[in-house]
Amino acid sequence: MRIGATEIILIIVLALVLFGGTRLSGIGKALGKSIKEFRNEVKPDAGADRTDESEKKD
């Protein structure tokens, strides 16, 4: 089953009615932070790996 444009618009309108504009923006911000933190944990910086490797060799 595919979701079309009409269904997406309906979901957005319902979310705005249920949560309101200000609360919905706060939820979006929190969700964005969570995704960013998850990505950082899954794929750490390459520089951090190099530091760990150099400490092991010494």
Short mmCIF file of the C-alpha atoms (twelve columns), coordinates in Angstrom:
data_MODEL
# 
_entry.id   MODEL 
# 
loop_
_atom_site.group_PDB 
_atom_site.id 
_atom_site.type_symbol 
_atom_site.label_atom_id 
_atom_site.label_alt_id 
_atom_site.label_comp_id 
_atom_site.label_asym_id 
_atom_site.label_seq_id 
_atom_site.Cartn_x 
_atom_site.Cartn_y 
_atom_site.Cartn_z 
_atom_site.pdbx_PDB_model_num 
ATOM 1  C CA . MET A 1  0.000  0.000  0.000  1 
ATOM 2  C CA . ARG A 2  1.398  3.374  -1.010 1 
ATOM 3  C CA . ILE A 3  0.755  6.656  0.745  1 
ATOM 4  C CA . GLY A 4  -0.154 9.457  -1.620 1 
ATOM 5  C CA . ALA A 5  0.025  13.226 -1.311 1 
ATOM 6  C CA . THR A 6  -3.546 13.478 -0.018 1 
ATOM 7  C CA . GLU A 7  -2.855 11.122 2.869  1 
ATOM 8  C CA . ILE A 8  0.351  12.942 3.816  1 
ATOM 9  C CA . ILE A 9  -1.462 16.298 3.850  1 
ATOM 10 C CA . LEU A 10 -4.225 14.793 5.986  1 
ATOM 11 C CA . ILE A 11 -1.679 13.444 8.497  1 
ATOM 12 C CA . ILE A 12 0.065  16.834 8.714  1 
ATOM 13 C CA . VAL A 13 -3.233 18.660 9.276  1 
ATOM 14 C CA . LEU A 14 -4.257 16.192 11.993 1 
ATOM 15 C CA . ALA A 15 -0.876 16.585 13.719 1 
ATOM 16 C CA . LEU A 16 -1.252 20.375 13.695 1 
ATOM 17 C CA . VAL A 17 -4.744 20.147 15.147 1 
ATOM 18 C CA . LEU A 18 -3.735 17.670 17.864 1 
ATOM 19 C CA . PHE A 19 -0.435 19.193 18.956 1 
ATOM 20 C CA . GLY A 20 -0.539 22.811 17.809 1 
ATOM 21 C CA . GLY A 21 2.166  24.676 15.907 1 
ATOM 22 C CA . THR A 22 4.539  25.497 18.760 1 
ATOM 23 C CA . ARG A 23 4.482  22.054 20.347 1 
ATOM 24 C CA . LEU A 24 4.866  20.375 16.959 1 
ATOM 25 C CA . SER A 25 7.999  22.419 16.213 1 
ATOM 26 C CA . GLY A 26 9.453  21.363 19.579 1 
ATOM 27 C CA . ILE A 27 8.747  17.719 18.765 1 
ATOM 28 C CA . GLY A 28 10.473 18.122 15.394 1 
ATOM 29 C CA . LYS A 29 13.505 19.724 17.012 1 
ATOM 30 C CA . ALA A 30 13.800 16.924 19.575 1 
ATOM 31 C CA . LEU A 31 13.446 14.305 16.852 1 
ATOM 32 C CA . GLY A 32 16.190 15.969 14.790 1 
ATOM 33 C CA . LYS A 33 18.536 16.030 17.789 1 
ATOM 34 C CA . SER A 34 17.860 12.358 18.476 1 
ATOM 35 C CA . ILE A 35 18.614 11.365 14.891 1 
ATOM 36 C CA . LYS A 36 21.827 13.422 14.910 1 
ATOM 37 C CA . GLU A 37 23.013 11.810 18.159 1 
ATOM 38 C CA . PHE A 38 22.167 8.352  16.826 1 
ATOM 39 C CA . ARG A 39 24.199 8.959  13.662 1 
ATOM 40 C CA . ASN A 40 27.159 10.174 15.726 1 
ATOM 41 C CA . GLU A 41 27.046 7.040  17.878 1 
ATOM 42 C CA . VAL A 42 26.741 4.668  14.934 1 
ATOM 43 C CA . LYS A 43 29.429 6.325  12.820 1 
ATOM 44 C CA . PRO A 44 32.005 8.095  15.012 1 
ATOM 45 C CA . ASP A 45 34.490 10.616 13.618 1 
ATOM 46 C CA . ALA A 46 37.439 9.236  11.680 1 
ATOM 47 C CA . GLY A 47 39.761 11.457 13.739 1 
ATOM 48 C CA . ALA A 48 38.712 9.740  16.947 1 
ATOM 49 C CA . ASP A 49 39.618 6.351  15.446 1 
ATOM 50 C CA . ARG A 50 43.057 7.573  14.456 1 
ATOM 51 C CA . THR A 51 43.724 8.807  17.997 1 
ATOM 52 C CA . ASP A 52 42.763 5.437  19.455 1 
ATOM 53 C CA . GLU A 53 45.010 3.569  17.004 1 
ATOM 54 C CA . SER A 54 48.020 5.782  17.736 1 
ATOM 55 C CA . GLU A 55 47.605 5.228  21.486 1 
ATOM 56 C CA . LYS A 56 47.538 1.442  20.985 1 
ATOM 57 C CA . LYS A 57 50.769 1.443  18.979 1 
ATOM 58 C CA . ASP A 58 52.731 3.360  21.644 1 
# 
